[in-house]
Amino acid sequence: MNLIDMHCDTISELLLRGDPDQDLKKNDLKVDVEKMKRAGSAAQFFACFICMNEFLGKSRYEQAYEYVRRMASYLKKQIWMYPDELAFAGNGRDLERNQSRGRISAFLTLEEGGVLNGDLTRISGLYDMGIRLITLTWNYENCIGYPNSPDPQIMRKGLKPFGFSAIEEMNRMGMIIDVSHLSEGGFWDVVSHSSTPPVASHSNARSLRNHPRNLSDEQIRALSEKGGIAGLNFYQKFLGESDSCRIDEMTAHVRHMYQKGGEDFVAVGTDFDGFGGAKEMEIADIGEMPRLYDALAKAGFTERQLEKFWYGNAKRVIDAVL
């Protein structure tokens, strides 16, 4: 069982805590080497998460950009500390080589494209840091566009002029464009403008849970037709009405995304270590992913389909873009 998880916030959380006794080898968060081994992880996408409101003054964007560099350096140090278990991956060939050597691949992503601050050269700078995916917005307007919102007027707004330029530069550089957190107008601009398949790295189905962070059926179909994928998000507010992260709700979202987008559309994007507040988590951490695999098998998905959901679909996009 090979697993590619397209989104977690573990690096950001570990750096924020600053606890020398906890690192990627072992910690009390949702993702570490020991847990990933239990999951059969082939690759983990680690987000460098930025909340721009935490950076103040005229140099706030420079501060944020340097903090991304700090997070990227932290991951590289972890790889240096545990070279027999972790390895950096920047493309599919790296992933395959790391698998052959028994190492879990670590992909770096950026969650909050506002860090660019209207400067296209920062995209190549981020690439040089190892970033291979950018989540274009988080929950605030930025230089690229607008976020998901319960306000229909904001939700209809599309990419800004710089946003279109950023899409073109990411296409040219070979970076994955992530539409999770983006407004609907921005989503449709990306789908129509990008020359490579975009992804929704950690989003669910809005028909099952009416939240603006989730994808409508029309978005699912369009993203699928573009060759893109969506990663199942475990956050309880994106799954259902309860305060718990339930396997039956995860299964329902997978089934719906499969029905609307096909078997080449569904992937995994847990959002582990990026949310809290759950009364209960039936998948407590990445190490318990076999429980969801078994539940999906019992729900009627074939081994071939599950291999696509767990690994194949994400690997296809990695190969197509990076």
Buried (B, 14 or more C-beta within 10 A) or exposed (E): BBBBBBBBBBBBBBBEEEEEEBBBEEBEBBBBBBBBEEBBBBBBBBBBBBBBEEBEEEEBBEBBBEBBBEBBEBBBEBBEEBEEBBBBBBBBEBBBEBBEEEBBBBBBBBBBBBBBBBBBEBBEBBBEBBBBBBBBBBEBBBBBBBBBBEEEEBBBBBBBEBBBBBBBBBBEBBBBBBBBBBBBBBBBBBBEBBEBBBBBBBBBBBBBBEBBBBBBBEBBBBBBEBBBBBBBBBBBBBBBEEEBBBBEBBBBBBBBBBBBBBBBBBBBBBBBBBBEEBEEBBBBBBBBBBBBBEBBEEEEBEEEBBBBBBBBBBBBBBEBBB
